[in-house]
Amino acid sequence: MTDATHHPTFAAIWQDAPPARDFFAVQGLPAPRPDQTPAAYFAALPAESLAEAAGSATDLSARFEAFLAALARISSDAPAVDSLTVRGGHGKDGRPEVLDLTLVPGDVVALAGPTGSGKSRFLADVEWLADADTPTGRRVFVNGQPADASRRLAASGRLIAQLSQNMHFVMDLSVGEFLLAHAESRLLADAAAAAAEVTALANELAGEPFSTDTPLTSLSGGQSRALMIADVARLCASPIVLVDEIENAGIDRRKAISLLTGHGKIVLMATHDPLLALTAGRRLVFAAGAVAAVIETSPAEKTSLAALAAADARLSALRDDLRLGRHLHFTRETHDHA
């Protein structure tokens, strides 16, 4: 992105930086015509508009160029994560947690263990970029360094995206309006196309389809989760993604994980689902609030994924029959694999 002097018209500026339109609304200025250049626009502003904006044409032009420069910095300031390291703290019983885990972009790690064993706390420690200041005493390092205490909240907001078990919208927007706003905030050249792609992907994940006109507040829990997974996969710049029990969302969970891991992100997912756990390269096994073991997924386990996927497909078909009011039909094969 360059400053206004390098754009022949506002149409080119809108294409390159859609949020630049906000400058004129904030300053109380009339909207420029797409075919105007910034120089011609500011030179032609009437005296009342200049008085309303409290500045000369030269001042306003300089402000606009500074605004474009700020947008360019935001656009280019994508967080770079070469590694994420988690060093052990202690369990609920106070015993030391023997853990020195380093992940790099593209790594997928499953968190396994009984309910209450510490999986969600581990995700919270990563989200908080813990520095021995959470109940577990863990430390989290990004690119080998602890996060600066004064910047941790801001840093975690840019670095980490979290998909929780329960997700519902409260905004009075349609799906399309929400996605378009997010796409434009990412300064995408074709925000409308990106929003349409996210909607299509979300409908591949969700059991019941929805459109861009559907109000966010009318989406079911599963539809909301599908929308946010597609949004994180396609629009979110965060290089670290935390997922809490995606199998409870009523969506195509394997496709969801495939979407999230296809863009070089570090993914940590808490799950009770063996199919998802074996999709990961490693799994952390939790007990008493601590990581009790780190297990590499073996070649034999990877081979078993095909059989697990086939059994899961049969179970999913039975669920669909039940939801659609069909009679359930059991074959000998169904019983053999039950």
Secondary structure, DSSP 8 states (H G I E B T S, - for coil): ---GGG-SSHHHHHHH-GGGGHHHHHHT-----TT--HHHHHHT--HHHHHHHTS-HHHHHHHHHHHHHHHHHHHH-----S-EEEE--B-TTS-B---EEEE-TT-EEEEE-STTSSHHHHHHHHHHT-BS-STT--EEEETTEE--GGGHHHHHHHHEEEE-S------S-BHHHHHHHHHHHTT-TTHHHHHHHHHHHHHHHBSS---TTSBGGG--HHHHHHHHHHHHHHT---SEEEEE-GGGGSB-HHHHHHHHHTTS-EEEEE---HHHHHHSSEEEEEETTEEEEEEE--HHHHHHHHHHHHHHHHHHHHHHHHHTT------HHHHHT-
